[in-house]
């Protein structure tokens, strides 16, 4: 008996009416040959009491070889990071194998999607301009994602900064 081909269907919908005009959008993408998904919820707490900054926690590791808790770079097709917190934003930091990074703040209740490239996963998926030379972007492999809760100085001082986030990864 043949195994059915697994497909991941991603729907993104915006719906708003302003001044009696609808500005709705609906986009669907289907990713084929998905053979593995991982979904988990992690808590991003503050570090030690009185700390002035929240520690980064590595939440995703990507490599060209199999390892404990590591995703294969050529197989990752889709990653979604959803901030489940009702009070604090989270900060996601993406790093490639050329040591380039970028960060994005995800407000409470919102999601951030990082997609792989069809046929090559997250290999050569993160272009970056070298700030010191302003050379043209080079394609490099995503190697990890870290996350931390974000909050005010007062929240850090009181030890009350934390955020839960959901991570969903689909691979071939």
Secondary structure, DSSP 4 states (H G I P E B T S, - for coil): -PPPPP-EEEEEEE--EETTEE--EEEEEEE----EEEEEEEEEE--STT-SSPPPEEEEEEESS--TTEEETTTEEEEEEEE--SS--EEEEEEETTS-EEEEEE-TT-EEEEE-BTTTBTTT-EEE--TTTTPPPEEE-EEEEEEEE---HHHHHHT--EEEEEEEEEE-
